[in-house]
């Protein structure tokens, strides 16, 4: 699933293509991906003639804002791709759910084989979803703020970091990577972290996101940027997708376990288990 660095990369690409451009026609809209009060046929009619004002990201969501004040909320789900390219003369790929032709001659296409992506019409002021936690790259996301988010929680730290209500935009890849960098076992109770561990985790989250953004995201299977290119960060991952390969820090084999019902990659040497270290028990009884 695209996470913050991938969605932010697409945001930048999409903004370049649509800001100042007018949607001239809705060439295809699969009503099954439409959410909210405005249904598919109405949505198609509403979008025509709108001029792009900005594209903003909130967590893993994008909002394509129009100069008229309305907007389109986009979520790429598990496997969605949002691409920008020549609008005519090419067959749409399978699983195309949305094609919007632009005044530039380009078209924006949403292609999603697993169909978890969705679009929603937004009335002014066209904000992203509410109830989400802080953006981890914003100045407001301080180590103290992270400490407050984790404090008192007995849930595994991985589960808390994946919860979009606590921190926005993180998913399986970057949570595993941040915990590896901070040398924290994903099953540690969130509330068991000492302040130096919280500070280390805070640094690790921001660093891994910044590096992945610089690499234009991580591609395993589906993710492509809006020009159809893969992200470059996979080669630099420390643990995610590397089960059986040597830890880049200590050489021990990376293992895959299940934490918070998610496949989780870690180095058992660098990230000692709470059951062995007793850290969990110390702070939770
Ligand atoms: Zn290691």
Boltz pocket constraint, residues with backbone or C-beta under 6 A from the ligand:
constraints:
  - pocket:
      binder: B
      contacts: [[A, 247], [A, 248], [A, 249], [A, 250], [A, 251], [A, 252], [A, 267], [A, 268], [A, 269], [A, 270], [A, 271]]
      max_distance: 6.0
